[in-house]
Amino acid sequence: MGDQPVDRPVDQTENQGGAAVRDLKQLVKAYDVRGVVPDQWDENLSRAFGAAFVQVTGATAIVVGHDMRPSSPSLSLAFAEGAAAYGADVVRIGLCSTDQLYYASGSLDLPGAMFTASHNPAEYNGIKLCRAGAAPVGQDTGLSEIRELVESWTAADDTVTVPVRDVEPGSLSEQDTLRGYADHLLGLVDLTAVRPLKVAVDAGNGMGGHTVPTVFDGLPIDLVPMYFELDGTFPNHEANPLDPKNLVDLQAKVREVGADLGLAFDGDADRCFVVDERGEPVSPSAITALVAVREIARARAAGEDEPTVIHNLITSWTVPEVVRELGGKPVRTRVGHSFIKQEMAVTDAVFGGEHSAHYYFRDFWRADTGMLAALHVLAALGGQDRTLSELTAEYDRYAASGEINSTVADQADRTAAVRAAYAGPEDVTVDELDGLTVTGPDWWFNLRASNTEPLLRLNVEAKDPARMAELRDGVLALVRA
């Protein structure tokens, strides 16, 4: 299911006093809140999360937005009411993409809450939280404290009672940020001189159908829209372009209309996948390299000697190679947006990319925005005469397996077996930055355990397809033994 697995029902557990209470650990994930509505959470619990968010962050004002899911308006309103009851003024921006919420958080300098479950099915919903300036809120940066506070307000019968706080209630107001979001993005990429392009866009009935028309308005683009109707029941296909089956319609449309490229957004439109003029998917690693070239050039032109670019450890070797070739400094991190954003802050990186098609920009408050990455692709393609496949060929230097998931009974045991089989030779190195990464002279693989499911995730890359296939099959045989 891509970057967020489908959740299981909430368990009951015992608190220290012996009473059974709702276990929120299955609802509150590493980076966000996500679960089934109303089985796992509802408006009452959302109201409690709003109050807890204000108490933990100390915010006096926040911004709240939501996607097109049927449950999003009522859940986001309840959250806003809970936040206001605890003294925060709440700016409600209504329908928005996740990166539009980040724009609002950054431009208004307010903590924010985005109601979305990204690409999960319609019965799911969730909250992505951030501090002012779109700074991430994860388990180690406030999310666990919010969960513990809500748990303390939850009784044995699962009813949630938010204590009355002796403060002046905050206000609720509304603000439209779509035009400001679009203008900010267009101010970061010069598209004035690009040649006309025909672009097919599959919004998957998600928030890309809300943002794309405004962002693309006035550009020299012949837009071919697909599934722009906002519909949180996802009647056409899952809004998860990471799964190849959800790109099939876009691939066919690109070939049918002779488009220069295709773009596919996930449900909350913070990720963007690219299809070339042949209808072939372009690796997110290749997009990371392409955007890195542009961002490094821009930073060096502004006087930076060695701009830093962040990449996670399952992106292609191509990415750090290209960064070095352009005079930049590549920095490798664990998988996950909280690690990327933290490293970007530490290193003042100009750009960061993940193989899951999350792209992070210093000029966008270090937050991820698929739309800005898409604009860079349009600028790069439209600024020269080659096709997209020709343009990205130089960033496709290795054979990759893609991520392969295996269900295993004992993740640690199978990982140890793989390590024992491959870690011996002198020309092989091993590191455990995120799972097990084994690197040879012209190949590498990474094996990572899922935090929420009994899965091991394998990524393999090698200089040639035969060696990649040999490694892939050998590791999978051990994992699945």
C-alpha positions as semicolon CSV with decimal commas, in nm:
position;residue;x (nm);y (nm);z (nm)
1;M;0,000;0,000;0,000
2;G;0,291;0,237;-0,046
3;D;0,417;0,465;0,229
4;Q;0,139;0,388;0,479
5;P;0,006;0,038;0,547
6;V;-0,360;-0,040;0,604
7;D;-0,429;-0,033;0,975
8;R;-0,577;-0,302;1,196
9;P;-0,858;-0,244;1,447
10;V;-0,773;-0,073;1,774
11;D;-0,701;-0,313;2,060
12;Q;-0,797;-0,266;2,422
13;T;-0,522;-0,254;2,682
14;E;-0,491;-0,202;3,057
15;N;-0,386;0,123;3,216
16;Q;-0,189;0,128;3,541
17;G;-0,508;0,133;3,742
18;G;-0,632;-0,184;3,574
19;A;-0,911;-0,031;3,366
20;A;-0,944;-0,117;2,999
21;V;-0,885;0,184;2,777
22;R;-0,855;0,249;2,407
23;D;-0,505;0,168;2,278
24;L;-0,419;0,467;2,061
25;K;-0,080;0,326;1,961
26;Q;-0,240;0,163;1,657
27;L;-0,406;0,490;1,560
28;V;-0,111;0,720;1,623
29;K;0,163;0,618;1,380
30;A;0,527;0,725;1,359
31;Y;0,445;1,042;1,162
32;D;0,069;1,092;1,177
33;V;-0,271;0,975;1,298
34;R;-0,449;0,728;1,073
35;G;-0,734;0,479;1,113
36;V;-1,087;0,370;1,021
37;V;-1,380;0,607;1,083
38;P;-1,587;0,561;1,300
39;D;-1,451;0,224;1,425
40;Q;-1,114;0,355;1,539
41;W;-1,190;0,723;1,581
42;D;-1,462;0,982;1,541
43;E;-1,545;1,348;1,603
44;N;-1,521;1,316;1,982
45;L;-1,170;1,177;1,960
46;S;-1,077;1,435;1,697
47;R;-1,194;1,711;1,932
48;A;-0,964;1,567;2,199
49;F;-0,671;1,562;1,956
50;G;-0,732;1,929;1,881
51;A;-0,721;2,021;2,249
52;A;-0,415;1,803;2,311
53;F;-0,233;1,950;2,011
54;V;-0,277;2,300;2,153
55;Q;-0,173;2,197;2,504
56;V;0,140;2,010;2,390
57;T;0,257;2,274;2,139
58;G;0,151;2,577;2,343
59;A;0,000;2,725;2,028
60;T;-0,215;3,035;2,051
61;A;-0,327;3,002;1,688
62;I;-0,330;2,716;1,437
63;V;-0,435;2,646;1,078
64;V;-0,653;2,346;0,981
65;G;-0,729;2,200;0,637
66;H;-0,883;1,882;0,499
67;D;-0,906;1,662;0,190
68;M;-1,212;1,539;0,000
69;R;-1,292;1,229;0,210
70;P;-1,655;1,209;0,329
71;S;-1,550;1,223;0,695
72;S;-1,295;1,504;0,659
73;P;-1,518;1,814;0,704
74;S;-1,673;1,697;1,031
75;L;-1,350;1,557;1,175
76;S;-1,155;1,874;1,095
77;L;-1,429;2,093;1,242
78;A;-1,429;1,889;1,564
79;F;-1,049;1,924;1,586
80;A;-1,082;2,300;1,535
81;E;-1,345;2,320;1,809
82;G;-1,122;2,128;2,049
83;A;-0,830;2,356;1,972
84;A;-1,043;2,669;2,018
85;A;-1,178;2,540;2,350
86;Y;-0,817;2,527;2,469
87;G;-0,755;2,889;2,372
88;A;-0,622;2,876;2,016
89;D;-0,754;3,091;1,732
90;V;-0,818;2,855;1,441
91;V;-0,780;2,950;1,074
92;R;-0,977;2,700;0,868
93;I;-0,862;2,679;0,505
94;G;-1,109;2,410;0,397
95;L;-1,032;2,181;0,104
96;C;-0,659;2,168;0,037
97;S;-0,371;1,942;-0,053
98;T;-0,124;1,849;0,220
99;D;0,144;2,072;0,071
100;Q;-0,111;2,356;0,055
101;L;-0,153;2,311;0,432
102;Y;0,226;2,327;0,466
103;Y;0,221;2,648;0,263
104;A;-0,038;2,792;0,502
105;S;0,164;2,684;0,804
106;G;0,476;2,840;0,657
107;S;0,330;3,163;0,523
108;L;0,115;3,227;0,833
109;D;0,385;3,096;1,069
110;L;0,131;2,877;1,248
111;P;0,118;2,514;1,360
112;G;-0,109;2,314;1,131
113;A;-0,331;2,007;1,104
114;M;-0,417;1,837;0,776
115;F;-0,703;1,587;0,771
116;T;-0,625;1,314;0,521
117;A;-0,543;0,945;0,495
118;S;-0,344;1,002;0,175
119;H;-0,410;0,701;-0,051
120;N;-0,581;0,473;0,204
121;P;-0,938;0,355;0,122
122;A;-1,239;0,580;0,179
123;E;-1,324;0,450;0,527
124;Y;-0,988;0,573;0,658
125;N;-0,893;0,920;0,772
126;G;-0,606;1,076;0,960
127;I;-0,421;1,388;1,070
128;K;-0,081;1,515;0,962
129;L;0,044;1,765;1,217
130;C;0,316;2,028;1,196
131;R;0,454;2,309;1,406
132;A;0,485;2,666;1,278
133;G;0,681;2,688;0,955
134;A;0,571;2,335;0,854
135;A;0,817;2,176;1,099
136;P;0,725;1,808;1,136
137;V;0,547;1,658;1,437
138;G;0,635;1,290;1,483
139;Q;0,662;1,045;1,770
140;D;0,980;1,210;1,899
141;T;0,863;1,568;1,839
142;G;0,529;1,581;2,018
143;L;0,306;1,311;1,872
144;S;0,364;1,061;2,151
145;E;0,288;1,333;2,410
146;I;-0,037;1,416;2,229
147;R;-0,133;1,049;2,227
148;E;-0,057;1,006;2,598
149;L;-0,262;1,313;2,685
150;V;-0,563;1,189;2,489
151;E;-0,525;0,847;2,651
152;S;-0,536;1,013;2,992
153;W;-0,872;1,165;2,896
154;T;-1,015;0,829;2,786
155;A;-1,232;0,635;3,031
156;A;-1,268;0,261;3,075
157;D;-1,573;0,253;2,847
158;D;-1,377;0,434;2,569
159;T;-1,560;0,763;2,620
160;V;-1,332;1,062;2,585
161;T;-1,383;1,363;2,812
162;V;-1,167;1,669;2,750
163;P;-1,112;1,859;3,076
164;V;-1,236;2,216;3,078
165;R;-0,946;2,458;3,057
166;D;-0,966;2,793;3,231
167;V;-0,879;3,004;2,927
168;E;-1,056;3,243;2,694
169;P;-1,182;3,032;2,401
170;G;-1,019;3,097;2,067
171;S;-1,197;3,206;1,751
172;L;-1,279;3,016;1,431
173;S;-1,219;3,195;1,101
174;E;-1,190;3,095;0,736
175;Q;-0,925;3,184;0,480
176;D;-0,863;3,082;0,117
177;T;-0,496;2,997;0,057
178;L;-0,512;2,828;-0,285
179;R;-0,409;3,130;-0,492
180;G;-0,131;3,220;-0,251
181;Y;-0,005;2,860;-0,261
182;A;0,000;2,860;-0,640
183;D;0,175;3,198;-0,660
184;H;0,439;3,089;-0,411
185;L;0,522;2,777;-0,612
186;L;0,528;2,962;-0,943
187;G;0,764;3,215;-0,790
188;L;1,016;2,936;-0,726
189;V;1,029;2,799;-1,082
190;D;1,061;3,007;-1,398
191;L;0,817;2,869;-1,653
192;T;0,782;3,184;-1,863
193;A;1,008;3,065;-2,146
194;V;0,910;2,698;-2,172
195;R;0,780;2,559;-2,498
196;P;0,414;2,450;-2,511
197;L;0,361;2,108;-2,355
198;K;0,072;1,864;-2,358
199;V;0,039;1,722;-2,006
200;A;-0,196;1,447;-1,892
201;V;-0,268;1,462;-1,518
202;D;-0,436;1,185;-1,318
203;A;-0,561;1,330;-0,991
204;G;-0,715;0,999;-0,882
205;N;-1,024;1,189;-0,759
206;G;-0,795;1,338;-0,496
207;M;-0,675;1,686;-0,411
208;G;-0,473;1,725;-0,730
209;G;-0,810;1,799;-0,890
210;H;-0,831;2,098;-0,657
211;T;-0,476;2,236;-0,692
212;V;-0,369;2,160;-1,051
213;P;-0,621;2,387;-1,232
214;T;-0,511;2,690;-1,028
215;V;-0,136;2,620;-1,040
216;F;-0,136;2,544;-1,414
217;D;-0,364;2,834;-1,506
218;G;-0,190;3,066;-1,751
219;L;0,102;2,832;-1,823
220;P;0,176;2,719;-2,181
221;I;0,026;2,379;-2,104
222;D;-0,241;2,183;-2,288
223;L;-0,387;2,009;-1,985
224;V;-0,554;1,670;-2,027
225;P;-0,734;1,615;-1,693
226;M;-0,819;1,270;-1,560
227;Y;-1,037;1,203;-1,256
228;F;-1,034;1,563;-1,132
229;E;-1,374;1,525;-0,961
230;L;-1,316;1,535;-0,585
231;D;-1,449;1,201;-0,459
232;G;-1,314;1,043;-0,143
233;T;-1,466;0,707;-0,236
234;F;-1,208;0,680;-0,520
235;P;-1,444;0,538;-0,785
236;N;-1,180;0,494;-1,057
237;H;-0,872;0,356;-0,884
238;E;-0,678;0,391;-0,560
239;A;-0,508;0,727;-0,528
240;N;-0,172;0,555;-0,477
241;P;0,055;0,596;-0,782
242;L;0,330;0,397;-0,609
243;D;0,133;0,085;-0,708
244;P;0,187;0,027;-1,082
245;K;-0,175;-0,078;-1,140
246;N;-0,287;0,276;-1,055
247;L;-0,073;0,424;-1,334
248;V;-0,227;0,215;-1,612
249;D;-0,498;0,468;-1,705
250;L;-0,249;0,754;-1,717
251;Q;-0,004;0,554;-1,927
252;A;-0,278;0,474;-2,176
253;K;-0,395;0,837;-2,188
254;V;-0,043;0,968;-2,254
255;R;-0,007;0,734;-2,551
256;E;-0,362;0,803;-2,675
257;V;-0,332;1,183;-2,685
258;G;0,039;1,206;-2,765
259;A;0,119;1,390;-2,442
260;D;0,471;1,508;-2,366
261;L;0,439;1,358;-2,019
262;G;0,192;1,243;-1,756
263;L;0,165;1,334;-1,389
264;A;-0,010;1,128;-1,121
265;F;-0,084;1,263;-0,774
266;D;-0,175;1,063;-0,466
267;G;-0,489;1,130;-0,262
268;D;-0,365;1,432;-0,069
269;A;-0,147;1,545;-0,362
270;D;0,179;1,573;-0,171
271;R;0,344;1,308;-0,391
272;C;0,377;1,322;-0,769
273;F;0,474;1,042;-1,008
274;V;0,589;1,105;-1,363
275;V;0,526;0,912;-1,687
276;D;0,728;0,990;-1,999
277;E;0,600;1,044;-2,354
278;R;0,610;0,668;-2,421
279;G;0,384;0,602;-2,124
280;E;0,673;0,459;-1,923
281;P;0,709;0,548;-1,554
282;V;1,009;0,763;-1,468
283;S;1,186;0,648;-1,152
284;P;1,145;0,888;-0,858
285;S;1,522;0,855;-0,817
286;A;1,565;0,995;-1,168
287;I;1,327;1,281;-1,082
288;T;1,527;1,342;-0,763
289;A;1,847;1,367;-0,969
290;L;1,685;1,595;-1,229
291;V;1,549;1,835;-0,966
292;A;1,878;1,820;-0,773
293;V;2,062;1,941;-1,084
294;R;1,836;2,246;-1,103
295;E;1,843;2,325;-0,732
296;I;2,222;2,288;-0,710
297;A;2,269;2,517;-1,009
298;R;2,039;2,776;-0,856
299;A;2,213;2,760;-0,518
300;R;2,560;2,783;-0,671
301;A;2,451;3,081;-0,881
302;A;2,345;3,245;-0,553
303;G;2,693;3,193;-0,409
304;E;2,677;2,859;-0,226
305;D;3,001;2,666;-0,272
306;E;2,873;2,314;-0,207
307;P;2,493;2,291;-0,180
308;T;2,369;1,991;0,015
309;V;2,112;1,747;-0,124
310;I;1,948;1,486;0,100
311;H;1,852;1,141;-0,027
312;N;1,729;0,838;0,161
313;L;1,919;0,511;0,149
314;I;1,695;0,338;-0,105
315;T;1,730;0,601;-0,377
316;S;1,950;0,506;-0,669
317;W;2,328;0,543;-0,658
318;T;2,265;0,782;-0,947
319;V;2,148;1,053;-0,707
320;P;2,468;1,101;-0,504
321;E;2,676;1,060;-0,821
322;V;2,490;1,340;-0,997
323;V;2,505;1,562;-0,690
324;R;2,884;1,524;-0,667
325;E;2,928;1,579;-1,040
326;L;2,749;1,913;-1,009
327;G;2,957;2,027;-0,713
328;G;2,701;1,946;-0,447
329;K;2,725;1,741;-0,131
330;P;2,499;1,434;-0,101
331;V;2,384;1,330;0,247
332;R;2,225;0,987;0,300
333;T;1,945;0,941;0,555
334;R;1,694;0,689;0,680
335;V;1,362;0,647;0,501
336;G;1,085;0,878;0,626
337;H;0,997;1,245;0,608
338;S;1,085;1,324;0,970
339;F;1,444;1,208;0,913
340;I;1,471;1,395;0,583
341;K;1,335;1,719;0,730
342;Q;1,555;1,693;1,037
343;E;1,868;1,642;0,826
344;M;1,769;1,924;0,595
345;A;1,747;2,156;0,894
346;V;2,084;2,044;1,029
347;T;2,265;2,073;0,695
348;D;2,064;2,359;0,543
349;A;2,011;2,135;0,241
350;V;1,863;2,296;-0,067
351;F;1,665;1,984;-0,168
352;G;1,580;1,632;-0,058
353;G;1,426;1,336;-0,237
354;E;1,290;0,991;-0,153
355;H;1,223;0,698;-0,382
356;S;0,858;0,708;-0,267
357;A;0,823;1,034;-0,466
358;H;0,836;1,269;-0,169
359;Y;1,037;1,580;-0,263
360;Y;1,150;1,840;-0,009
361;F;1,256;2,199;-0,077
362;R;1,438;2,446;0,143
363;D;1,238;2,727;-0,019
364;F;0,916;2,548;0,081
365;W;0,993;2,542;0,454
366;R;1,181;2,212;0,402
367;A;0,842;2,046;0,350
368;D;0,751;1,798;0,079
369;T;0,557;1,910;-0,226
370;G;0,498;1,697;-0,532
371;M;0,358;1,998;-0,716
372;L;0,686;2,191;-0,697
373;A;0,876;1,885;-0,819
374;A;0,631;1,859;-1,110
375;L;0,690;2,225;-1,200
376;H;1,066;2,161;-1,206
377;V;1,010;1,870;-1,444
378;L;0,795;2,089;-1,671
379;A;1,060;2,364;-1,666
380;A;1,342;2,121;-1,742
381;L;1,150;1,953;-2,025
382;G;1,007;2,271;-2,171
383;G;1,340;2,450;-2,163
384;Q;1,496;2,224;-2,429
385;D;1,388;2,016;-2,728
386;R;1,446;1,657;-2,618
387;T;1,171;1,422;-2,505
388;L;1,136;1,338;-2,139
389;S;1,274;0,987;-2,191
390;E;1,582;1,135;-2,356
391;L;1,616;1,398;-2,083
392;T;1,598;1,146;-1,797
393;A;1,808;0,873;-1,962
394;E;2,125;1,020;-1,809
395;Y;1,974;0,972;-1,464
396;D;1,891;0,603;-1,520
397;R;2,233;0,444;-1,472
398;Y;2,153;0,126;-1,279
399;A;1,910;-0,166;-1,278
400;A;1,672;-0,155;-0,981
401;S;1,426;-0,408;-0,839
402;G;1,183;-0,161;-0,689
403;E;1,053;-0,233;-0,339
404;I;0,950;-0,595;-0,284
405;N;0,754;-0,688;0,029
406;S;0,767;-1,033;0,190
407;T;0,552;-1,153;0,479
408;V;0,772;-1,326;0,738
409;A;0,714;-1,474;1,082
410;D;1,045;-1,354;1,229
411;Q;1,192;-1,040;1,076
412;A;1,510;-1,045;1,285
413;D;1,582;-1,410;1,208
414;R;1,544;-1,368;0,831
415;T;1,752;-1,048;0,834
416;A;2,029;-1,228;1,025
417;A;2,023;-1,509;0,768
418;V;2,068;-1,261;0,483
419;R;2,348;-1,083;0,667
420;A;2,532;-1,410;0,728
421;A;2,506;-1,505;0,362
422;Y;2,629;-1,176;0,212
423;A;2,845;-0,994;0,467
424;G;3,166;-1,196;0,446
425;P;3,382;-1,082;0,151
426;E;3,638;-0,803;0,199
427;D;3,490;-0,596;-0,083
428;V;3,145;-0,598;0,080
429;T;3,039;-0,344;0,343
430;V;2,745;-0,356;0,582
431;D;2,562;-0,078;0,764
432;E;2,247;-0,061;0,973
433;L;2,141;0,304;0,936
434;D;1,793;0,181;0,843
435;G;1,755;-0,195;0,838
436;L;2,039;-0,388;0,673
437;T;2,226;-0,236;0,380
438;V;2,486;-0,455;0,209
439;T;2,708;-0,294;-0,056
440;G;2,937;-0,461;-0,307
441;P;3,163;-0,322;-0,580
442;D;2,880;-0,265;-0,830
443;W;2,564;-0,346;-0,636
444;W;2,376;-0,287;-0,311
445;F;2,062;-0,402;-0,140
446;N;1,863;-0,284;0,160
447;L;1,636;-0,501;0,374
448;R;1,407;-0,312;0,615
449;A;1,145;-0,436;0,857
450;S;0,803;-0,274;0,860
451;N;0,715;-0,113;1,193
452;T;0,346;-0,201;1,166
453;E;0,323;-0,527;0,969
454;P;0,514;-0,860;0,961
455;L;0,694;-0,755;0,644
456;L;1,049;-0,724;0,519
457;R;1,099;-0,469;0,240
458;L;1,376;-0,536;-0,012
459;N;1,537;-0,292;-0,257
460;V;1,818;-0,405;-0,488
461;E;2,028;-0,211;-0,735
462;A;2,316;-0,325;-0,956
463;K;2,518;-0,211;-1,254
464;D;2,344;-0,452;-1,490
465;P;2,004;-0,622;-1,491
466;A;2,141;-0,976;-1,468
467;R;2,337;-0,906;-1,152
468;M;2,039;-0,724;-1,002
469;A;1,811;-1,020;-1,073
470;E;2,064;-1,263;-0,926
471;L;2,090;-1,064;-0,604
472;R;1,715;-1,006;-0,582
473;D;1,633;-1,374;-0,621
474;G;1,907;-1,485;-0,382
475;V;1,800;-1,252;-0,104
476;L;1,431;-1,328;-0,152
477;A;1,503;-1,703;-0,130
478;L;1,658;-1,648;0,211
479;V;1,388;-1,408;0,328
480;R;1,107;-1,642;0,223
481;A;1,272;-1,969;0,331
